[in-house]
Amino acid sequence: MINIDQSNLTTHIPNLVDITYITKVTGFTKAHIYNEINAGRLAKPIKFNRRSRWKAEDVANWINSYIEQGAN
């Protein structure tokens, strides 16, 4: 039997978002998002069978890089 410390469980599991969330937050199309992945600017998704999810932190960093580029 595996013993899991419930008090630290949420700190080790990243928040995951799907493509619909990313398109709503950014206004970008799915095609643009996948172009960003292919260009290496956005992390590749984590696959759960046929479903793709991204770490929310990776998406936030990617969005912030767009903001920083626009400010320059």
C-alpha positions in Angstrom: 0.0 0.0 0.0 1.3 3.5 -0.9 1.1 6.2 1.7 0.4 9.7 0.2 0.8 12.8 2.3 -2.5 14.6 1.5 -1.2 18.0 2.9 1.4 18.4 0.1 -0.5 16.7 -2.7 -1.8 19.8 -4.4 1.6 21.4 -4.4 2.9 18.6 -6.6 0.0 18.4 -9.1 0.1 21.2 -11.7 -3.1 22.9 -12.8 -3.9 21.8 -16.3 -5.8 23.7 -19.0 -7.2 22.6 -22.4 -7.1 24.2 -25.8 -10.5 25.8 -25.3 -9.3 27.6 -22.3 -6.2 28.9 -24.1 -8.2 30.1 -27.1 -10.6 31.9 -24.8 -7.9 33.6 -22.7 -5.7 34.6 -25.6 -8.1 35.1 -28.5 -5.7 33.0 -30.7 -6.9 30.3 -32.9 -6.1 26.6 -32.4 -3.9 26.7 -35.5 -1.9 29.7 -34.1 -1.4 27.9 -30.8 -0.1 24.7 -32.5 2.2 26.9 -34.6 3.6 28.3 -31.4 4.2 24.8 -30.1 5.9 23.8 -33.4 8.1 26.9 -33.1 9.1 26.0 -29.6 7.5 29.1 -28.0 4.8 27.1 -26.1 5.4 23.8 -24.4 4.1 20.7 -25.9 0.9 19.4 -24.4 0.6 16.5 -21.9 -1.4 13.8 -23.5 -4.1 11.9 -21.7 -5.2 9.3 -24.3 -6.5 11.6 -27.1 -6.8 14.7 -24.9 -4.2 17.4 -24.7 -3.6 19.5 -21.6 -1.0 22.2 -20.8 0.4 23.2 -17.5 -1.3 26.5 -16.6 2.1 27.8 -15.5 3.6 27.1 -19.0 0.6 28.9 -20.6 1.0 31.9 -18.3 4.7 32.1 -19.1 4.0 32.0 -22.8 1.4 34.8 -22.5 3.7 36.9 -20.4 6.4 36.5 -23.1 4.0 38.0 -25.7 3.3 40.9 -23.3 7.0 41.5 -22.8 7.7 41.4 -26.5 4.9 43.9 -27.2 6.4 46.2 -24.6 9.7 46.3 -26.3 
